[in-house]
Amino acid sequence: MGDEDIKETTAKGALVDEADVEEADGFEAELQRTLRETEQAVLDVGVLAEDPDLTRSWVRAREIVEGFKPVPFFIWRLSHFVLGKPAHIGEVSQGLVFGLRRLLFAAASDQALGAGDKVNNVRKALNILKSDVIAAVAVIHAICRRLSNKPHERIWKPILEDAILRARLGLELGRCSDSFGGGRGMLAGFSGRAGLVVLIATSEIEEARKALEMLATGAQIRDVGRAVFSCDPLQVSAMMLSAAGCGRDAAFGTVSYGTESVAEDIDNEEQLRWFAAFSIIEQLRVNALSDVPQQLWDALEIGTGDQERLAEVAKKTLRRGHGWGWLLG
C-alpha cells in the first residue's frame, strides 16, 4: 500500500485520538523527575563530570525537552511497557493502543512495516505489526505531531525528513538483530537528527537562521548545536528517548556516540547495542559500512551475510526515500 493510499484512508481525521485518552495525574512531574535522573546519571560518568561546559549543556538539553514534552502519557506508557526493559520487548495488547487505531492501520498497511495492503481492523493490525515497531511508530509520530505547530518549518522540515529516512534505515538494521529489533532500530536512527529538529523548532528565528547558515557550509550538527543552542543535538535526542519511556540505556548509548566514547567503556550490553545501532546507521546514511568496526556488528550479532543484504537495502532506501510521509503527523 503506497503513501498516497495511506493518506487517503486517514484523511477524515488525525492518526492519533489524543482527546480520547486521559492524561495521567502527575505525569508532568514524573517526566521532570525522569529527565533530572537521566541528567544526573550521565553527569556521574567521570569524563563528563570533569567538564563544566558539558554539565551546562546537559542542563540546557533537559530544559528543552521538559518544555517540548515529546510524548503524551498514553504513548509513554506504551513505549515504557514495550521497550523500557533492556533486551526485552513487551507484548502489546489492545488496551495499550487505545487512541492509536488509525495510526495502527496506517503502519499495518505500510509496505515496509506491515502487509502492504489496506488494514482497518485492530486485531489484524496487532497480528501484523511487531510490538516494538508499534511503540517506535507511536513515539516518532507523537514527536512529529508536537512539531507540527512549531515555527521555522521551512528550516527544520528537511532535517525531519532526514530523521525519518534514518529511522527507515534503522528498521532494516534492527530487523537483522534479534537482540535489538526493528523498533529500537527506528528510534536509534530517528535520534540522529531529531534533537537538531527540536532545537531549531523551539528557537528564535535568528538562531534558526544561524543554524541553517552553518549547516549550509557543511558544519557538523554537534558544532551547530553548541555554537547556536549551547548544547549538542544528540543530548536533546538522548533526553527525548528517556522522556519517551525507552529506558535510560537508550539515552546512554546515544551519549556515548555524542561524546566519542569507545565501545569498550560502555557500561552494559544494552547501552552497547544502542551505541552500535546508532553508529552503524550513521554509516549506512553515507554509504560507508566498511568503516564500521567489527565489534559493533558483534554487539548486535549481525553476521556478514546480513551486513551485505543490509547494504543493498540501504542503497535502495537512500535512492527511493523513506516513503513514510504519513508518519510526519
C-alpha positions, 0 to 999 in steps of 0.5 A: 500500500503506497503513501498516497493510499495511506493518506487517503484512508486517514484523511477524515481525521488525525492518526492519533485520538489524543482527546480520547485518552486521559492524561495521567495525574502527575505525569508532568512531574514524573517526566521532570523527575525522569529527565533530572535522573537521566541528567544526573546519571550521565553527569556521574560518568567521570569524563563528563563530570570533569567538564563544566561546559558539558554539565551546562549543556546537559542542563540546557538539553533537559530544559528543552525537552521538559518544555517540548514534552515529546510524548503524551502519557498514553504513548509513554506508557506504551513505549515504557511497557514495550521497550523500557526493559533492556533486551526485552520487548513487551507484548502489546495488547489492545488496551495499550493502543487505545487512541492509536487505531488509525495510526495502527492501520496506517503502519499495518498497511505500510509496505515496509512495516506491515502487509502492504495492503489496506488494514482497518481492523485492530486485531489484524493490525496487532497480528501484523505489526511487531510490538516494538515497531508499534511503540517506535511508530507511536513515539516518532509520530507523537514527536512529529505531531508536537512539531507540527505547530512549531515555527521555522518549518521551512528550516527544520522540515528537511532535517525531519525528513532526514530523521525519518529516512534514518529511522527507515534505515534503522528498521532494516538494521534492527530487523537483522538483530534479534537482540535489538529489533526493528523498533529500537532500530527506528528510534536509534536512527530517528535520534540522529537528527531529531534533537537538531529538529527540536532545537531549531523548532523551539528557537528564535528565528535568528538562531534558526537562521544561524543554524541553517547558515552553518549547516549550509557550509557543511558544519557538523550538527554537534558544532551547530548545536553548541555554537547556536543552542549551547548544547549538542543535538544528540543530548536533546535526542538522548533526553527525548528517548528517556522522556519517551519511556525507552529506558535510560540505556537508550539515552546512554548509548546515544551519549556515548556516540555524542561524546566519542566514547569507545565501545569498550567503556560502555557500561552494559550490553544494552547501552552497547547495542544502542551505541552500535545501532546508532553508529552503524546507521550513521554509516549506512546514511553515507554509504560507508559500512566498511568503516564500521568496526567489527565489534559493533556488528558483534554487539548486535550479532549481525553476521556478514551475510546480513551486513551485505543484504543490509547494504543493498537495502540501504542503497535502495532506501537512500535512492527511493526515500523513506516513503513514510510521509504519513508518519510526519503527523 
